[in-house]
Amino acid sequence: MIELEGVRKQFDEKIVLDGVVGRIERGEIFAVIGPSGSGKSTLLRLIDLLDTPTGGAIRVNGADIHAGKSLAIQRMMGMVFQKPAVFNTTVAENIAVGLRFRGAREAAIREKVEEALEMVDLSGYGDRRARTLSGGEMQRVALARAMVIEPEILLMDEPTANLDPVSVATIEDLVVRINRDLGTTVLISTHDMYQGQRLAHRLGVLMNGVFAQVGTPREVFTLPASREVARFVGIENIVDGVVVGENGATAVDAGGVRVRVAAPLAPGERVSLCIRSEDLRIAPADAAKAPPGKNALPGTVASIVPRGPFSRVTVDCGFALSSVISWKRVDDLDLREGSSVTVSFAPESVHAVRRE
């Protein structure tokens, strides 16, 4: 439904978007995630015709939206911003703004406003002053105002950035219901990568002015395309090395420590190994050996750092490997700084990405 063809945006000397390529399919929730300042909001503003690209094209249903007929395209889209903007009037009047611009009749406006209030679980709020509401309620009013015009595309720019966890959950539930029940195509930018993981059918990781990776949440979070993406999506264990052969299997030499991997790699390749902390098993050095075929690396506990009901245990195996385990498990294993342990993990749990 939306095609991005080499989209560029430059402000003075600063290049924010540097040739973004991608497509958003009709009826999907597509999340744009990326570090702060990566251009997420800029991209949504370009799609919503609030700004003009420096180069490239954005197409909706095949039409270049910046080449004319912008009013028809704008009427296909609704936008919700990070800070809920409401007028100093009633909730009902805030929601009705778009309908009045379209010249809708009063009877139709009243009916559609009531439907929109019910959709965002604010029935009975129509006569309240919008600015007396909580932040989460105001954001729901903004969402109702966007949806009352029945857009084909809903754009949401960091819609929950300033909300408490309960309000975040409410907005996320509304987004899912809008997409599921109305078939609305949703494009959401978020700094919260886990929100993207919860909501989206597909994700685009925006880095250095382009999509560094586009895929399903499972693909992006378990099979990152680069070292930078892996670090951004929260993979703590990233180990650099060189591919070597080992008894007919593939292994990576990481500073003298061999790590077996399941992926086919060419000897001599420089790679980064991405190992999720939940795939590691830490056991005392004198415990039973790991099953055949698994990596079993001897090491010394370097630190144990509390993390809520868990602890982040970092082991020096010649390189650092960290795992998050429960306090009880730490006590049961009698882990202390300086304890000798073995870290084991399956070759299949190691994701290797090539380094430039």
C-alpha positions in Angstrom: 0.0 0.0 0.0 2.9 2.3 0.8 6.1 2.2 -1.2 9.3 4.0 -0.2 11.7 4.4 -3.1 15.1 5.8 -2.1 13.6 8.4 0.2 16.0 11.1 1.3 15.6 14.0 3.7 18.3 16.6 4.4 18.0 19.5 6.8 20.8 22.0 5.9 24.0 19.9 6.1 22.4 17.1 8.1 21.3 14.0 6.2 18.5 12.3 8.2 17.2 9.8 5.6 19.6 8.6 3.0 17.7 6.4 0.6 15.1 4.5 2.5 13.6 1.6 0.6 10.7 -0.5 1.8 7.0 -1.2 1.5 4.1 -1.5 3.9 1.4 -4.0 2.9 -2.3 -3.2 3.0 -3.8 -4.3 6.3 -0.6 -4.8 8.3 0.9 -3.2 11.3 4.4 -2.0 10.4 6.6 -0.7 13.2 9.6 1.6 12.5 12.1 1.1 15.3 15.6 2.6 15.8 17.8 4.7 18.0 16.8 8.2 19.0 17.5 10.7 16.1 17.5 8.0 13.5 14.7 9.7 11.5 11.6 7.8 12.5 9.4 10.8 13.0 10.8 12.5 9.9 9.8 9.4 7.8 6.2 9.5 9.2 5.9 13.3 8.6 7.0 12.8 5.0 4.3 10.1 4.5 1.7 12.3 6.1 2.6 15.1 3.7 3.7 17.4 6.6 7.1 17.7 5.0 8.7 17.1 1.5 11.5 14.7 0.8 14.8 15.9 -0.6 14.9 13.0 -3.0 13.2 9.7 -3.9 9.5 9.0 -3.9 6.7 7.9 -1.6 3.9 6.1 -3.3 0.4 5.2 -1.9 -1.6 2.8 -4.0 1.0 3.4 -6.7 0.6 7.3 -6.8 3.5 9.6 -5.9 2.0 11.5 -3.0 4.3 14.5 -3.4 3.5 14.9 -7.1 0.0 16.4 -6.8 -3.5 15.5 -5.7 -2.3 15.7 -2.1 -5.8 16.4 -0.6 -7.2 13.0 -1.7 -4.1 11.3 -0.3 -4.3 13.2 3.0 -7.9 12.2 3.4 -6.8 8.6 3.3 -4.6 9.1 6.4 -5.0 9.8 10.1 -2.1 10.9 12.3 -1.5 10.5 16.1 1.5 12.4 17.5 3.7 11.7 20.5 2.2 14.5 22.6 -1.6 14.4 22.5 -2.7 17.7 21.1 -6.3 18.7 22.2 -8.2 21.9 21.7 -9.6 23.8 24.7 -13.1 22.6 24.1 -15.2 19.4 24.8 -14.0 15.9 24.0 -16.8 15.6 21.4 -15.8 18.8 19.6 -12.1 17.6 19.5 -13.1 14.4 17.8 -15.5 16.1 15.4 -12.8 18.5 13.9 -12.0 16.3 10.9 -15.7 15.7 10.1 -16.5 19.4 10.1 -13.6 20.1 7.7 -15.3 17.5 5.4 -18.6 19.3 5.7 -20.4 16.4 7.4 -24.0 17.0 8.6 -24.5 17.5 12.4 -26.6 14.3 12.7 -23.8 12.3 11.1 -21.2 14.0 13.2 -23.0 13.2 16.5 -23.4 9.5 15.4 -19.8 9.1 14.3 -18.4 10.8 17.4 -20.3 8.5 19.7 -19.0 5.5 17.7 -15.5 6.8 18.0 -15.9 7.4 21.8 -17.1 3.8 22.2 -14.2 2.5 20.1 -11.6 4.1 22.4 -13.6 3.2 25.6 -14.5 6.8 26.4 -18.3 6.5 26.1 -19.9 9.3 28.2 -16.9 11.6 28.0 -18.2 13.7 25.1 -19.2 16.7 27.2 -16.0 16.8 29.3 -13.4 19.4 28.7 -10.6 17.7 26.8 -7.8 19.4 28.7 -9.0 18.1 32.1 -8.3 14.5 31.0 -5.3 12.4 31.9 -2.5 12.0 29.4 -3.7 8.5 28.5 -7.2 9.7 28.0 -6.1 12.6 25.9 -4.1 10.2 23.7 -7.3 8.1 23.3 -9.2 11.3 22.2 -6.4 12.0 19.7 -6.8 8.4 18.4 -10.6 8.8 18.2 -10.1 12.0 16.2 -7.9 10.3 13.8 -10.2 7.3 13.4 -13.5 9.1 13.1 -12.7 10.0 9.5 -12.3 6.3 8.8 -8.7 6.5 7.3 -7.3 3.7 5.3 -3.9 4.4 6.9 -3.2 5.3 10.5 0.2 6.9 11.3 1.3 6.9 14.9 4.5 8.7 15.9 5.7 7.5 19.3 2.1 7.4 20.6 2.9 6.0 24.1 6.2 7.7 24.8 4.9 9.8 27.7 2.3 7.4 29.1 2.2 5.2 32.2 2.3 1.4 31.7 -1.5 1.0 32.1 -2.2 3.7 29.5 0.4 2.1 27.2 -1.4 -1.3 27.4 -4.7 0.4 26.6 -3.4 2.2 23.5 -1.7 -1.0 22.3 -4.9 -2.9 22.7 -6.8 -0.3 20.7 -4.2 -0.4 17.9 -4.5 -4.1 17.6 -8.4 -3.9 17.6 -8.4 -1.2 15.0 -6.2 -3.2 12.7 -8.0 -6.4 13.3 -11.6 -5.2 13.2 -11.4 -2.4 10.6 -8.5 -3.6 8.5 -6.7 -0.3 8.9 -3.1 -0.2 7.8 -1.1 1.0 10.7 2.4 2.5 10.5 3.8 3.2 14.0 7.2 4.6 15.0 8.5 3.7 18.5 11.6 4.0 20.5 10.4 0.9 22.5 11.6 -2.0 20.4 9.5 -4.4 22.6 6.4 -2.5 21.7 7.2 -3.0 18.1 7.7 -6.7 18.8 4.3 -6.9 20.6 2.3 -5.0 18.0 3.8 -5.4 14.5 3.4 -7.9 11.8 6.7 -6.6 10.4 9.5 -4.3 11.7 11.8 -1.9 10.0 15.0 -1.1 11.9 16.0 2.5 10.9 19.7 3.2 11.3 22.2 5.5 9.5 19.4 6.9 7.3 18.2 3.5 5.9 16.4 0.4 6.9 19.2 -1.8 8.3 16.7 -4.7 8.4 13.1 -5.4 7.6 11.4 -8.6 8.8 9.0 -10.2 11.2 9.7 -9.6 14.9 11.0 -13.1 15.2 13.4 -12.6 12.3 14.7 -9.2 13.6 15.1 -10.2 17.2 16.6 -13.7 16.7 18.3 -13.3 13.3 19.7 -9.7 13.3 21.3 -8.7 10.0 24.3 -6.9 11.5 26.2 -6.4 14.7 24.6 -2.9 15.1 21.1 -4.4 14.8 21.9 -7.1 17.2 23.1 -4.6 19.8 20.0 -2.5 19.3 17.5 -5.3 19.7 19.1 -6.3 23.0 21.5 -9.2 22.3 24.1 -8.8 25.1 26.6 -11.4 23.9 28.3 -10.3 20.7 31.7 -12.0 20.1 34.0 -11.2 17.2 36.1 -13.9 15.6 37.3 -15.7 12.5 35.8 -18.9 11.0 38.0 -22.0 11.2 37.4 -25.7 10.5 37.2 -28.1 13.4 36.9 -31.9 12.9 34.5 -31.4 9.9 32.4 -28.9 11.8 32.3 -25.1 11.6 33.8 -23.2 14.4 34.9 -19.6 15.1 38.1 -18.7 16.8 37.4 -15.8 19.2 40.8 -14.8 20.6 41.9 -18.4 21.0 38.6 -19.8 22.2 36.7 -22.0 19.8 33.0 -21.7 19.4 31.1 -24.2 17.3 28.3 -22.8 15.1 25.6 -24.6 13.0 25.6 -22.1 10.1 27.6 -22.8 7.0 30.5 -20.3 6.9 33.6 -20.1 4.8 37.0 -20.5 6.6 38.7 -17.1 7.0 35.5 -15.1 7.2 35.4 -12.4 9.9 32.1 -12.7 11.8 30.3 -11.5 14.9 28.6 -14.2 17.0 25.2 -13.2 18.5 24.2 -15.4 21.5 21.1 -14.6 23.4 21.5 -14.7 27.2 18.5 -17.0 27.6 20.3 -19.7 25.5 23.2 -19.9 28.0 23.4 -22.5 30.8 25.8 -21.8 33.7 26.9 -24.7 35.9 29.7 -25.2 38.5 32.9 -26.4 36.9 32.7 -29.7 38.6 29.1 -30.4 37.4 28.3 -33.1 34.8 29.7 -32.3 31.4 27.5 -30.7 28.7 25.9 -33.1 26.2 28.0 -34.0 23.2 28.0 -31.4 20.4 27.3 -28.5 22.7 29.7 -25.7 23.4 31.0 -26.0 26.9 33.4 -23.1 27.8 35.2 -23.0 31.1 35.3 -19.6 32.8 35.2 -17.5 36.0 32.3 -15.5 37.3 33.3 -11.8 36.8 30.2 -10.1 38.2 26.7 -10.7 39.6 24.4 -7.7 39.2 20.9 -7.6 40.5 18.2 -7.0 37.9 14.7 -7.0 39.6 13.9 -10.6 40.7 16.9 -11.8 38.5 20.6 -11.4 38.4 22.8 -10.7 35.5 25.8 -13.1 35.8 28.8 -12.3 33.6 31.4 -15.0 33.0 34.9 -14.5 31.7 35.5 -17.3 29.2 38.3 -15.5 27.4 35.6 -13.1 26.3 32.6 -12.0 28.4 29.3 -14.0 28.3 26.3 -12.8 30.3 23.1 -14.6 31.3 20.1 -13.5 33.3 19.0 -16.0 35.9 16.9 -16.0 39.1 18.3 -15.1 42.5 17.3 -18.6 43.7 19.2 -20.2 40.9 22.3 -18.1 41.8 22.0 -19.3 45.4 21.4 -22.9 44.4 24.5 -22.9 42.3 26.4 -21.0 45.0 27.7 -18.5 42.5 30.1 -15.9 43.7 32.5 -13.6 41.9 35.6 -15.7 41.2 33.6 -19.0 41.1 34.8 -21.5 38.5 31.9 -22.4 36.1 31.1 -23.9 32.7 29.0 -22.0 30.2 27.2 -24.2 27.7 25.0 -23.5 24.7 24.0 -25.3 21.5 25.7 -24.4 18.2 22.2 -23.9 16.8 21.6 -21.0 19.2 24.6 -19.0 17.8 23.7 -16.6 15.0 26.7 -15.4 13.0 26.8 -12.2 11.0 29.5 -11.2 8.6 31.6 -8.2 9.4 32.8 -5.7 6.8 
